[in-house]
Amino acid sequence: MEIADRFLYEYAVLRYVPRIEREEFVNIGLIMMNKRCKWLKGKVYLDETKLKAFNPDYDIDALEKQCGLFERTDVPKDDLPIEEKYRWLTAMKSAVLQTSPSHPGLLIEEGDSYLDCEAIKALMEKEFSRLFKELVG
């Protein structure tokens, strides 16, 4: 495995699309995956002010329940490889919960070439937090 391969990750933004025909959305979550280190994470943040601006009649309880799926690592099946779970979660959908196209990223810091997967996972957590703050809020 090439060194850079361990640092490659993919991410997609989870979107709330209250009226599909209008194509308007609010970013509400992030899904991120590193295949080589078998790392997958999803997180959702529902900002009620933003959600009400797009759809005053939304059902927060139903939305929270639906969004919970994206924060679980055992979906759709616990024994699937990480990349297949990620592809399943980020597959294009015509529904009120959609994901952006998948984007690649590369973690490179000085001296990182010797890091093992545990150290890379710690870097992934840090990068996840940065992207979540930047893209979701």
N, CA, C and O atoms as CSV, one atom per row, in Angstrom:
chain,resi,resn,atom,element,x,y,z
A,1,MET,N,N,0.854,-1.173,0.000
A,1,MET,CA,C,0.000,0.000,0.000
A,1,MET,C,C,0.897,1.233,0.000
A,1,MET,O,O,1.848,1.329,0.776
A,2,GLU,N,N,0.575,2.169,-0.884
A,2,GLU,CA,C,1.321,3.406,-0.915
A,2,GLU,C,C,1.010,4.238,0.317
A,2,GLU,O,O,-0.082,4.158,0.881
A,3,ILE,N,N,1.981,5.031,0.721
A,3,ILE,CA,C,1.817,5.856,1.917
A,3,ILE,C,C,0.615,6.783,1.764
A,3,ILE,O,O,-0.202,6.894,2.679
A,4,ALA,N,N,0.500,7.446,0.618
A,4,ALA,CA,C,-0.601,8.400,0.405
A,4,ALA,C,C,-1.962,7.727,0.474
A,4,ALA,O,O,-2.952,8.355,0.849
A,5,ASP,N,N,-2.013,6.446,0.113
A,5,ASP,CA,C,-3.260,5.686,0.148
A,5,ASP,C,C,-3.891,5.679,1.535
A,5,ASP,O,O,-5.114,5.743,1.664
A,6,ARG,N,N,-3.062,5.602,2.568
A,6,ARG,CA,C,-3.580,5.565,3.935
A,6,ARG,C,C,-4.214,6.896,4.332
A,6,ARG,O,O,-5.080,6.933,5.205
A,7,PHE,N,N,-3.795,7.972,3.705
A,7,PHE,CA,C,-4.260,9.302,4.068
A,7,PHE,C,C,-5.418,9.801,3.210
A,7,PHE,O,O,-5.946,10.889,3.442
A,8,LEU,N,N,-5.805,9.015,2.233
A,8,LEU,CA,C,-6.910,9.380,1.350
A,8,LEU,C,C,-8.230,9.117,2.057
A,8,LEU,O,O,-8.412,8.070,2.680
A,9,TYR,N,N,-9.157,10.074,1.959
A,9,TYR,CA,C,-10.483,9.891,2.528
A,9,TYR,C,C,-11.524,10.436,1.567
A,9,TYR,O,O,-11.205,11.158,0.623
A,10,GLU,N,N,-12.774,10.076,1.825
A,10,GLU,CA,C,-13.898,10.602,1.055
A,10,GLU,C,C,-14.938,11.141,2.026
A,10,GLU,O,O,-15.090,10.644,3.142
A,11,TYR,N,N,-15.648,12.166,1.578
A,11,TYR,CA,C,-16.719,12.700,2.414
A,11,TYR,C,C,-17.868,13.194,1.547
A,11,TYR,O,O,-17.695,13.532,0.376
A,12,ALA,N,N,-19.048,13.226,2.161
A,12,ALA,CA,C,-20.238,13.760,1.508
A,12,ALA,C,C,-21.032,14.527,2.565
A,12,ALA,O,O,-21.020,14.176,3.745
A,13,VAL,N,N,-21.708,15.562,2.127
A,13,VAL,CA,C,-22.520,16.380,3.013
A,13,VAL,C,C,-23.959,15.879,2.955
A,13,VAL,O,O,-24.503,15.658,1.873
A,14,LEU,N,N,-24.568,15.703,4.115
A,14,LEU,CA,C,-25.974,15.306,4.199
A,14,LEU,C,C,-26.824,16.571,4.114
A,14,LEU,O,O,-26.548,17.563,4.788
A,15,ARG,N,N,-27.857,16.523,3.281
A,15,ARG,CA,C,-28.709,17.691,3.024
A,15,ARG,C,C,-30.169,17.393,3.329
A,15,ARG,O,O,-30.663,16.292,3.083
A,16,TYR,N,N,-30.840,18.384,3.865
A,16,TYR,CA,C,-32.293,18.333,4.050
A,16,TYR,C,C,-32.896,19.113,2.892
A,16,TYR,O,O,-32.613,20.298,2.715
A,17,VAL,N,N,-33.737,18.436,2.099
A,17,VAL,CA,C,-34.360,19.022,0.910
A,17,VAL,C,C,-35.873,18.937,1.104
A,17,VAL,O,O,-36.488,17.950,0.701
A,18,PRO,N,N,-36.485,19.961,1.716
A,18,PRO,CA,C,-37.908,19.855,2.055
A,18,PRO,C,C,-38.841,19.764,0.850
A,18,PRO,O,O,-39.872,19.094,0.910
A,19,ARG,N,N,-38.480,20.438,-0.245
A,19,ARG,CA,C,-39.293,20.377,-1.463
A,19,ARG,C,C,-38.363,20.097,-2.627
A,19,ARG,O,O,-37.671,20.985,-3.126
A,20,ILE,N,N,-38.366,18.856,-3.040
A,20,ILE,CA,C,-37.422,18.394,-4.050
A,20,ILE,C,C,-37.515,19.206,-5.337
A,20,ILE,O,O,-36.499,19.482,-5.976
A,21,GLU,N,N,-38.732,19.586,-5.716
A,21,GLU,CA,C,-38.917,20.326,-6.969
A,21,GLU,C,C,-38.253,21.706,-6.943
A,21,GLU,O,O,-37.943,22.259,-7.998
A,22,ARG,N,N,-38.033,22.265,-5.756
A,22,ARG,CA,C,-37.378,23.578,-5.650
A,22,ARG,C,C,-35.870,23.477,-5.611
A,22,ARG,O,O,-35.175,24.468,-5.832
A,23,GLU,N,N,-35.348,22.279,-5.329
A,23,GLU,CA,C,-33.910,22.019,-5.280
A,23,GLU,C,C,-33.174,22.892,-4.271
A,23,GLU,O,O,-31.989,23.174,-4.446
A,24,GLU,N,N,-33.863,23.320,-3.219
A,24,GLU,CA,C,-33.236,24.076,-2.138
A,24,GLU,C,C,-32.903,23.102,-1.017
A,24,GLU,O,O,-33.643,22.150,-0.771
A,25,PHE,N,N,-31.800,23.343,-0.347
A,25,PHE,CA,C,-31.418,22.433,0.726
A,25,PHE,C,C,-30.658,23.166,1.822
A,25,PHE,O,O,-30.151,24.273,1.639
A,26,VAL,N,N,-30.602,22.493,2.976
A,26,VAL,CA,C,-29.827,22.950,4.116
A,26,VAL,C,C,-28.851,21.827,4.457
A,26,VAL,O,O,-29.256,20.671,4.571
A,27,ASN,N,N,-27.573,22.157,4.619
A,27,ASN,CA,C,-26.592,21.156,5.039
A,27,ASN,C,C,-26.848,20.808,6.499
A,27,ASN,O,O,-26.883,21.687,7.360
A,28,ILE,N,N,-27.027,19.517,6.769
A,28,ILE,CA,C,-27.345,19.103,8.140
A,28,ILE,C,C,-26.398,18.023,8.679
A,28,ILE,O,O,-26.521,17.631,9.839
A,29,GLY,N,N,-25.476,17.546,7.878
A,29,GLY,CA,C,-24.602,16.497,8.384
A,29,GLY,C,C,-23.427,16.220,7.473
A,29,GLY,O,O,-23.302,16.784,6.387
A,30,LEU,N,N,-22.568,15.332,7.950
A,30,LEU,CA,C,-21.365,14.958,7.219
A,30,LEU,C,C,-21.131,13.465,7.395
A,30,LEU,O,O,-21.329,12.916,8.479
A,31,ILE,N,N,-20.709,12.817,6.317
A,31,ILE,CA,C,-20.337,11.405,6.326
A,31,ILE,C,C,-18.930,11.336,5.750
A,31,ILE,O,O,-18.650,11.909,4.698
A,32,MET,N,N,-18.048,10.630,6.449
A,32,MET,CA,C,-16.649,10.592,6.022
A,32,MET,C,C,-16.101,9.178,6.192
A,32,MET,O,O,-16.482,8.459,7.115
A,33,MET,N,N,-15.187,8.784,5.273
A,33,MET,CA,C,-14.684,7.418,5.269
A,33,MET,C,C,-13.218,7.378,4.845
A,33,MET,O,O,-12.802,8.091,3.932
A,34,ASN,N,N,-12.441,6.526,5.529
A,34,ASN,CA,C,-11.080,6.197,5.126
A,34,ASN,C,C,-11.050,4.680,4.941
A,34,ASN,O,O,-11.127,3.927,5.912
A,35,LYS,N,N,-10.939,4.250,3.716
A,35,LYS,CA,C,-11.017,2.820,3.382
A,35,LYS,C,C,-9.878,2.016,3.990
A,35,LYS,O,O,-10.117,0.966,4.586
A,36,ARG,N,N,-8.653,2.488,3.852
A,36,ARG,CA,C,-7.483,1.709,4.277
A,36,ARG,C,C,-7.454,1.445,5.775
A,36,ARG,O,O,-7.011,0.381,6.210
A,37,CYS,N,N,-7.921,2.398,6.563
A,37,CYS,CA,C,-7.910,2.219,8.021
A,37,CYS,C,C,-9.283,1.827,8.555
A,37,CYS,O,O,-9.500,1.794,9.766
A,38,LYS,N,N,-10.202,1.532,7.649
A,38,LYS,CA,C,-11.544,1.057,8.013
A,38,LYS,C,C,-12.230,1.996,9.001
A,38,LYS,O,O,-12.716,1.580,10.053
A,39,TRP,N,N,-12.253,3.270,8.630
A,39,TRP,CA,C,-12.821,4.316,9.486
A,39,TRP,C,C,-14.017,4.949,8.780
A,39,TRP,O,O,-13.923,5.347,7.620
A,40,LEU,N,N,-15.140,5.038,9.487
A,40,LEU,CA,C,-16.356,5.634,8.949
A,40,LEU,C,C,-17.031,6.420,10.056
A,40,LEU,O,O,-17.153,5.946,11.185
A,41,LYS,N,N,-17.470,7.631,9.723
A,41,LYS,CA,C,-18.152,8.444,10.724
A,41,LYS,C,C,-19.223,9.293,10.046
A,41,LYS,O,O,-19.032,9.802,8.942
A,42,GLY,N,N,-20.339,9.431,10.730
A,42,GLY,CA,C,-21.401,10.319,10.291
A,42,GLY,C,C,-21.903,11.113,11.485
A,42,GLY,O,O,-21.968,10.599,12.602
A,43,LYS,N,N,-22.252,12.351,11.246
A,43,LYS,CA,C,-22.761,13.212,12.311
A,43,LYS,C,C,-23.790,14.155,11.711
A,43,LYS,O,O,-23.639,14.630,10.586
A,44,VAL,N,N,-24.845,14.418,12.487
A,44,VAL,CA,C,-25.934,15.282,12.036
A,44,VAL,C,C,-26.147,16.386,13.052
A,44,VAL,O,O,-26.064,16.158,14.259
A,45,TYR,N,N,-26.423,17.586,12.555
A,45,TYR,CA,C,-26.790,18.711,13.407
A,45,TYR,C,C,-28.012,19.380,12.783
A,45,TYR,O,O,-27.951,19.869,11.655
A,46,LEU,N,N,-29.122,19.400,13.522
A,46,LEU,CA,C,-30.362,20.001,13.019
A,46,LEU,C,C,-30.556,21.371,13.654
A,46,LEU,O,O,-30.936,21.483,14.819
A,47,ASP,N,N,-30.291,22.407,12.870
A,47,ASP,CA,C,-30.478,23.784,13.308
A,47,ASP,C,C,-31.938,24.155,13.031
A,47,ASP,O,O,-32.317,24.399,11.886
A,48,GLU,N,N,-32.742,24.194,14.080
A,48,GLU,CA,C,-34.187,24.402,13.917
A,48,GLU,C,C,-34.521,25.724,13.241
A,48,GLU,O,O,-35.509,25.802,12.511
A,49,THR,N,N,-33.735,26.752,13.462
A,49,THR,CA,C,-33.993,28.052,12.823
A,49,THR,C,C,-33.868,27.935,11.306
A,49,THR,O,O,-34.726,28.411,10.563
A,50,LYS,N,N,-32.789,27.298,10.856
A,50,LYS,CA,C,-32.591,27.107,9.409
A,50,LYS,C,C,-33.682,26.209,8.826
A,50,LYS,O,O,-34.226,26.495,7.760
A,51,LEU,N,N,-33.995,25.126,9.530
A,51,LEU,CA,C,-34.993,24.185,9.026
A,51,LEU,C,C,-36.358,24.846,8.893
A,51,LEU,O,O,-37.063,24.622,7.908
A,52,LYS,N,N,-36.734,25.651,9.868
A,52,LYS,CA,C,-38.026,26.340,9.817
A,52,LYS,C,C,-38.069,27.368,8.695
A,52,LYS,O,O,-39.132,27.607,8.121
A,53,ALA,N,N,-36.935,27.977,8.374
A,53,ALA,CA,C,-36.886,28.940,7.279
A,53,ALA,C,C,-37.204,28.275,5.941
A,53,ALA,O,O,-37.815,28.892,5.068
A,54,PHE,N,N,-36.795,27.033,5.785
A,54,PHE,CA,C,-37.050,26.305,4.548
A,54,PHE,C,C,-38.399,25.607,4.547
A,54,PHE,O,O,-39.037,25.468,3.504
A,55,ASN,N,N,-38.833,25.167,5.733
A,55,ASN,CA,C,-40.088,24.431,5.814
A,55,ASN,C,C,-40.679,24.586,7.214
A,55,ASN,O,O,-40.331,23.829,8.121
A,56,PRO,N,N,-41.564,25.555,7.392
A,56,PRO,CA,C,-42.136,25.801,8.729
A,56,PRO,C,C,-42.930,24.622,9.280
A,56,PRO,O,O,-43.159,24.550,10.487
A,57,ASP,N,N,-43.355,23.698,8.423
A,57,ASP,CA,C,-44.188,22.575,8.860
A,57,ASP,C,C,-43.414,21.269,9.051
A,57,ASP,O,O,-44.019,20.204,9.182
A,58,TYR,N,N,-42.084,21.344,9.069
A,58,TYR,CA,C,-41.336,20.096,9.176
A,58,TYR,C,C,-41.582,19.431,10.531
A,58,TYR,O,O,-41.923,20.098,11.507
A,59,ASP,N,N,-41.405,18.116,10.576
A,59,ASP,CA,C,-41.593,17.322,11.781
A,59,ASP,C,C,-40.214,16.967,12.338
A,59,ASP,O,O,-39.555,16.062,11.825
A,60,ILE,N,N,-39.779,17.668,13.376
A,60,ILE,CA,C,-38.435,17.474,13.922
A,60,ILE,C,C,-38.216,16.051,14.419
A,60,ILE,O,O,-37.126,15.503,14.250
A,61,ASP,N,N,-39.220,15.448,15.023
A,61,ASP,CA,C,-39.064,14.079,15.531
A,61,ASP,C,C,-38.824,13.083,14.400
A,61,ASP,O,O,-37.948,12.224,14.497
A,62,ALA,N,N,-39.596,13.202,13.340
A,62,ALA,CA,C,-39.428,12.306,12.186
A,62,ALA,C,C,-38.062,12.530,11.537
A,62,ALA,O,O,-37.388,11.572,11.157
A,63,LEU,N,N,-37.659,13.784,11.412
A,63,LEU,CA,C,-36.374,14.100,10.796
A,63,LEU,C,C,-35.214,13.557,11.638
A,63,LEU,O,O,-34.265,12.994,11.092
A,64,GLU,N,N,-35.283,13.722,12.958
A,64,GLU,CA,C,-34.239,13.182,13.838
A,64,GLU,C,C,-34.133,11.666,13.705
A,64,GLU,O,O,-33.034,11.112,13.679
A,65,LYS,N,N,-35.272,11.008,13.622
A,65,LYS,CA,C,-35.284,9.546,13.485
A,65,LYS,C,C,-34.627,9.124,12.167
A,65,LYS,O,O,-33.817,8.197,12.143
A,66,GLN,N,N,-34.977,9.804,11.076
A,66,GLN,CA,C,-34.404,9.481,9.772
A,66,GLN,C,C,-32.903,9.760,9.744
A,66,GLN,O,O,-32.131,8.990,9.172
A,67,CYS,N,N,-32.499,10.855,10.358
A,67,CYS,CA,C,-31.085,11.243,10.352
A,67,CYS,C,C,-30.221,10.306,11.176
A,67,CYS,O,O,-29.025,10.172,10.918
A,68,GLY,N,N,-30.819,9.655,12.168
A,68,GLY,CA,C,-30.064,8.735,13.009
A,68,GLY,C,C,-29.373,7.642,12.226
A,68,GLY,O,O,-28.332,7.137,12.646
A,69,LEU,N,N,-29.937,7.276,11.105
A,69,LEU,CA,C,-29.357,6.251,10.236
A,69,LEU,C,C,-27.943,6.633,9.798
A,69,LEU,O,O,-27.075,5.767,9.686
A,70,PHE,N,N,-27.709,7.906,9.552
A,70,PHE,CA,C,-26.430,8.361,9.020
A,70,PHE,C,C,-25.336,8.428,10.084
A,70,PHE,O,O,-24.163,8.612,9.756
A,71,GLU,N,N,-25.706,8.281,11.341
A,71,GLU,CA,C,-24.726,8.320,12.425
A,71,GLU,C,C,-24.341,6.922,12.911
A,71,GLU,O,O,-23.510,6.783,13.809
A,72,ARG,N,N,-24.932,5.907,12.330
A,72,ARG,CA,C,-24.665,4.528,12.753
A,72,ARG,C,C,-23.646,3.875,11.823
A,72,ARG,O,O,-23.648,4.128,10.619
A,73,THR,N,N,-22.780,3.039,12.381
A,73,THR,CA,C,-21.787,2.343,11.555
A,73,THR,C,C,-22.200,0.900,11.249
A,73,THR,O,O,-21.478,0.189,10.550
A,74,ASP,N,N,-23.348,0.463,11.762
A,74,ASP,CA,C,-23.818,-0.898,11.495
A,74,ASP,C,C,-24.861,-0.940,10.387
A,74,ASP,O,O,-25.501,-1.972,10.185
A,75,VAL,N,N,-25.043,0.152,9.671
A,75,VAL,CA,C,-26.050,0.242,8.620
A,75,VAL,C,C,-25.350,0.187,7.270
A,75,VAL,O,O,-24.310,0.830,7.130
A,76,PRO,N,N,-25.848,-0.539,6.259
A,76,PRO,CA,C,-27.036,-1.363,6.279
A,76,PRO,C,C,-26.827,-2.703,6.968
A,76,PRO,O,O,-27.767,-3.265,7.530
A,77,LYS,N,N,-25.582,-3.229,6.928
A,77,LYS,CA,C,-25.276,-4.476,7.625
A,77,LYS,C,C,-23.924,-4.308,8.289
A,77,LYS,O,O,-23.019,-3.691,7.728
A,78,ASP,N,N,-23.790,-4.854,9.477
A,78,ASP,CA,C,-22.562,-4.685,10.245
A,78,ASP,C,C,-21.345,-5.338,9.595
A,78,ASP,O,O,-20.217,-4.909,9.836
A,79,ASP,N,N,-21.555,-6.372,8.771
A,79,ASP,CA,C,-20.418,-7.105,8.217
A,79,ASP,C,C,-19.954,-6.610,6.839
A,79,ASP,O,O,-19.043,-7.198,6.255
A,80,LEU,N,N,-20.550,-5.567,6.325
A,80,LEU,CA,C,-20.101,-5.024,5.037
A,80,LEU,C,C,-18.793,-4.259,5.207
A,80,LEU,O,O,-18.554,-3.673,6.263
A,81,PRO,N,N,-17.944,-4.259,4.180
A,81,PRO,CA,C,-16.736,-3.434,4.238
A,81,PRO,C,C,-17.116,-1.946,4.361
A,81,PRO,O,O,-18.178,-1.527,3.901
A,82,ILE,N,N,-16.252,-1.179,4.972
A,82,ILE,CA,C,-16.497,0.250,5.215
A,82,ILE,C,C,-16.870,0.985,3.933
A,82,ILE,O,O,-17.805,1.786,3.929
A,83,GLU,N,N,-16.151,0.723,2.851
A,83,GLU,CA,C,-16.424,1.457,1.609
A,83,GLU,C,C,-17.813,1.149,1.054
A,83,GLU,O,O,-18.438,2.016,0.443
A,84,GLU,N,N,-18.304,-0.075,1.258
A,84,GLU,CA,C,-19.655,-0.406,0.801
A,84,GLU,C,C,-20.711,0.276,1.662
A,84,GLU,O,O,-21.735,0.721,1.142
A,85,LYS,N,N,-20.482,0.364,2.950
A,85,LYS,CA,C,-21.404,1.097,3.833
A,85,LYS,C,C,-21.456,2.565,3.419
A,85,LYS,O,O,-22.529,3.160,3.320
A,86,TYR,N,N,-20.276,3.137,3.178
A,86,TYR,CA,C,-20.207,4.539,2.757
A,86,TYR,C,C,-20.965,4.745,1.447
A,86,TYR,O,O,-21.739,5.694,1.323
A,87,ARG,N,N,-20.753,3.875,0.481
A,87,ARG,CA,C,-21.452,3.997,-0.815
A,87,ARG,C,C,-22.963,3.859,-0.627
A,87,ARG,O,O,-23.732,4.559,-1.286
A,88,TRP,N,N,-23.391,2.975,0.256
A,88,TRP,CA,C,-24.818,2.798,0.518
A,88,TRP,C,C,-25.398,4.064,1.136
A,88,TRP,O,O,-26.469,4.515,0.730
A,89,LEU,N,N,-24.704,4.639,2.109
A,89,LEU,CA,C,-25.193,5.851,2.773
A,89,LEU,C,C,-25.209,7.057,1.840
A,89,LEU,O,O,-26.082,7.918,1.953
A,90,THR,N,N,-24.250,7.123,0.920
A,90,THR,CA,C,-24.133,8.304,0.059
A,90,THR,C,C,-24.735,8.114,-1.327
A,90,THR,O,O,-24.564,8.977,-2.189
A,91,ALA,N,N,-25.427,7.018,-1.561
A,91,ALA,CA,C,-26.060,6.788,-2.866
A,91,ALA,C,C,-27.073,7.899,-3.154
A,91,ALA,O,O,-27.757,8.379,-2.251
A,92,MET,N,N,-27.156,8.296,-4.415
A,92,MET,CA,C,-28.089,9.358,-4.809
A,92,MET,C,C,-29.523,8.925,-4.521
A,92,MET,O,O,-29.932,7.803,-4.818
A,93,LYS,N,N,-30.266,9.850,-3.934
A,93,LYS,CA,C,-31.657,9.586,-3.577
A,93,LYS,C,C,-32.519,10.772,-3.998
A,93,LYS,O,O,-32.046,11.908,-4.037
A,94,SER,N,N,-33.760,10.508,-4.307
A,94,SER,CA,C,-34.726,11.567,-4.561
A,94,SER,C,C,-35.669,11.588,-3.376
A,94,SER,O,O,-36.782,11.067,-3.441
A,95,ALA,N,N,-35.212,12.195,-2.295
A,95,ALA,CA,C,-35.956,12.206,-1.038
A,95,ALA,C,C,-35.612,13.477,-0.281
A,95,ALA,O,O,-34.798,14.274,-0.747
A,96,VAL,N,N,-36.214,13.673,0.867
A,96,VAL,CA,C,-35.931,14.884,1.636
A,96,VAL,C,C,-34.558,14.839,2.288
A,96,VAL,O,O,-34.037,15.886,2.674
A,97,LEU,N,N,-33.954,13.662,2.425
A,97,LEU,CA,C,-32.571,13.548,2.878
A,97,LEU,C,C,-31.725,13.075,1.710
A,97,LEU,O,O,-31.946,11.990,1.171
A,98,GLN,N,N,-30.760,13.889,1.324
A,98,GLN,CA,C,-29.891,13.570,0.200
A,98,GLN,C,C,-28.451,13.831,0.615
A,98,GLN,O,O,-28.193,14.494,1.620
A,99,THR,N,N,-27.520,13.307,-0.165
A,99,THR,CA,C,-26.114,13.609,0.069
A,99,THR,C,C,-25.539,14.314,-1.148
A,99,THR,O,O,-26.006,14.146,-2.274
A,100,SER,N,N,-24.517,15.103,-0.884
A,100,SER,CA,C,-23.787,15.732,-1.979
A,100,SER,C,C,-23.012,14.638,-2.714
A,100,SER,O,O,-22.930,13.504,-2.242
A,101,PRO,N,N,-22.446,14.982,-3.867
A,101,PRO,CA,C,-21.517,14.023,-4.468
A,101,PRO,C,C,-20.375,13.758,-3.483
A,101,PRO,O,O,-20.082,14.592,-2.627
A,102,SER,N,N,-19.746,12.616,-3.608
A,102,SER,CA,C,-18.620,12.280,-2.750
A,102,SER,C,C,-17.394,13.077,-3.183
A,102,SER,O,O,-17.110,13.213,-4.373
A,103,HIS,N,N,-16.677,13.600,-2.190
A,103,HIS,CA,C,-15.479,14.405,-2.457
A,103,HIS,C,C,-14.262,13.700,-1.870
A,103,HIS,O,O,-14.346,13.133,-0.780
A,104,PRO,N,N,-13.127,13.725,-2.577
A,104,PRO,CA,C,-11.912,13.139,-2.021
A,104,PRO,C,C,-11.149,14.161,-1.178
A,104,PRO,O,O,-11.291,15.371,-1.359
A,105,GLY,N,N,-10.352,13.655,-0.268
A,105,GLY,CA,C,-9.471,14.501,0.522
A,105,GLY,C,C,-8.211,13.725,0.832
A,105,GLY,O,O,-8.197,12.497,0.758
A,106,LEU,N,N,-7.151,14.437,1.178
A,106,LEU,CA,C,-5.881,13.813,1.472
A,106,LEU,C,C,-5.263,14.492,2.683
A,106,LEU,O,O,-5.038,15.702,2.677
A,107,LEU,N,N,-4.992,13.717,3.711
A,107,LEU,CA,C,-4.341,14.231,4.917
A,107,LEU,C,C,-2.835,14.100,4.745
A,107,LEU,O,O,-2.309,12.992,4.651
A,108,ILE,N,N,-2.160,15.209,4.705
A,108,ILE,CA,C,-0.697,15.162,4.620
A,108,ILE,C,C,-0.144,16.203,5.587
A,108,ILE,O,O,-0.452,17.391,5.490
A,109,GLU,N,N,0.665,15.739,6.507
A,109,GLU,CA,C,1.376,16.619,7.426
A,109,GLU,C,C,2.816,16.142,7.470
A,109,GLU,O,O,3.095,14.974,7.199
A,110,GLU,N,N,3.719,17.028,7.805
A,110,GLU,CA,C,5.136,16.672,7.870
A,110,GLU,C,C,5.351,15.453,8.774
A,110,GLU,O,O,4.835,15.403,9.891
A,111,GLY,N,N,6.101,14.490,8.292
A,111,GLY,CA,C,6.460,13.331,9.093
A,111,GLY,C,C,5.367,12.290,9.251
A,111,GLY,O,O,5.511,11.372,10.059
A,112,ASP,N,N,4.287,12.406,8.506
A,112,ASP,CA,C,3.167,11.478,8.664
A,112,ASP,C,C,3.396,10.119,8.019
A,112,ASP,O,O,2.609,9.204,8.264
A,113,SER,N,N,4.414,9.945,7.222
A,113,SER,CA,C,4.570,8.714,6.457
A,113,SER,C,C,4.705,7.475,7.337
A,113,SER,O,O,4.447,6.368,6.864
A,114,TYR,N,N,5.093,7.618,8.576
A,114,TYR,CA,C,5.293,6.461,9.458
A,114,TYR,C,C,4.076,6.130,10.309
A,114,TYR,O,O,4.112,5.146,11.048
A,115,LEU,N,N,3.012,6.898,10.238
A,115,LEU,CA,C,1.873,6.718,11.122
A,115,LEU,C,C,1.123,5.422,10.850
A,115,LEU,O,O,0.960,5.011,9.701
A,116,ASP,N,N,0.668,4.785,11.927
A,116,ASP,CA,C,-0.171,3.598,11.784
A,116,ASP,C,C,-1.634,4.033,11.716
A,116,ASP,O,O,-1.941,5.221,11.817
A,117,CYS,N,N,-2.532,3.064,11.545
A,117,CYS,CA,C,-3.949,3.389,11.364
A,117,CYS,C,C,-4.559,4.076,12.584
A,117,CYS,O,O,-5.439,4.921,12.424
A,118,GLU,N,N,-4.128,3.745,13.771
A,118,GLU,CA,C,-4.686,4.405,14.959
A,118,GLU,C,C,-4.358,5.896,14.953
A,118,GLU,O,O,-5.208,6.724,15.281
A,119,ALA,N,N,-3.135,6.234,14.585
A,119,ALA,CA,C,-2.745,7.641,14.502
A,119,ALA,C,C,-3.485,8.338,13.363
A,119,ALA,O,O,-3.876,9.498,13.487
A,120,ILE,N,N,-3.673,7.628,12.262
A,120,ILE,CA,C,-4.395,8.202,11.125
A,120,ILE,C,C,-5.864,8.427,11.495
A,120,ILE,O,O,-6.456,9.435,11.107
A,121,LYS,N,N,-6.449,7.491,12.243
A,121,LYS,CA,C,-7.837,7.667,12.687
A,121,LYS,C,C,-7.973,8.909,13.558
A,121,LYS,O,O,-8.980,9.612,13.473
A,122,ALA,N,N,-6.986,9.189,14.386
A,122,ALA,CA,C,-7.012,10.404,15.211
A,122,ALA,C,C,-6.964,11.648,14.321
A,122,ALA,O,O,-7.654,12.633,14.585
A,123,LEU,N,N,-6.151,11.597,13.273
A,123,LEU,CA,C,-6.110,12.704,12.315
A,123,LEU,C,C,-7.440,12.837,11.571
A,123,LEU,O,O,-7.892,13.945,11.283
A,124,MET,N,N,-8.061,11.694,11.264
A,124,MET,CA,C,-9.351,11.717,10.586
A,124,MET,C,C,-10.402,12.394,11.464
A,124,MET,O,O,-11.217,13.172,10.968
A,125,GLU,N,N,-10.389,12.104,12.752
A,125,GLU,CA,C,-11.332,12.742,13.681
A,125,GLU,C,C,-11.157,14.254,13.664
A,125,GLU,O,O,-12.133,15.004,13.649
A,126,LYS,N,N,-9.916,14.685,13.667
A,126,LYS,CA,C,-9.610,16.118,13.638
A,126,LYS,C,C,-10.104,16.759,12.334
A,126,LYS,O,O,-10.701,17.836,12.342
A,127,GLU,N,N,-9.844,16.080,11.225
A,127,GLU,CA,C,-10.287,16.585,9.916
A,127,GLU,C,C,-11.809,16.578,9.809
A,127,GLU,O,O,-12.404,17.491,9.236
A,128,PHE,N,N,-12.435,15.537,10.366
A,128,PHE,CA,C,-13.896,15.465,10.372
A,128,PHE,C,C,-14.469,16.675,11.110
A,128,PHE,O,O,-15.398,17.318,10.621
A,129,SER,N,N,-13.924,16.983,12.269
A,129,SER,CA,C,-14.409,18.133,13.050
A,129,SER,C,C,-14.249,19.440,12.276
A,129,SER,O,O,-15.135,20.295,12.301
A,130,ARG,N,N,-13.120,19.591,11.591
A,130,ARG,CA,C,-12.879,20.804,10.810
A,130,ARG,C,C,-13.901,20.940,9.672
A,130,ARG,O,O,-14.495,22.001,9.478
A,131,LEU,N,N,-14.093,19.848,8.927
A,131,LEU,CA,C,-15.043,19.883,7.823
A,131,LEU,C,C,-16.469,20.064,8.298
A,131,LEU,O,O,-17.243,20.792,7.676
A,132,PHE,N,N,-16.826,19.410,9.395
A,132,PHE,CA,C,-18.185,19.537,9.925
A,132,PHE,C,C,-18.473,20.997,10.289
A,132,PHE,O,O,-19.533,21.528,9.958
A,133,LYS,N,N,-17.544,21.621,10.957
A,133,LYS,CA,C,-17.719,23.024,11.353
A,133,LYS,C,C,-17.838,23.926,10.122
A,133,LYS,O,O,-18.671,24.832,10.085
A,134,GLU,N,N,-17.005,23.670,9.127
A,134,GLU,CA,C,-16.980,24.482,7.906
A,134,GLU,C,C,-18.229,24.288,7.040
A,134,GLU,O,O,-18.763,25.257,6.500
A,135,LEU,N,N,-18.694,23.050,6.905
A,135,LEU,CA,C,-19.760,22.749,5.956
A,135,LEU,C,C,-21.148,22.666,6.550
A,135,LEU,O,O,-22.136,22.877,5.846
A,136,VAL,N,N,-21.240,22.358,7.846
A,136,VAL,CA,C,-22.549,22.166,8.470
A,136,VAL,C,C,-22.854,23.258,9.481
A,136,VAL,O,O,-23.954,23.812,9.495
A,137,GLY,N,N,-21.906,23.558,10.304
A,137,GLY,CA,C,-22.139,24.635,11.292
A,137,GLY,C,C,-21.862,24.249,12.694
A,137,GLY,O,O,-22.021,25.065,13.602
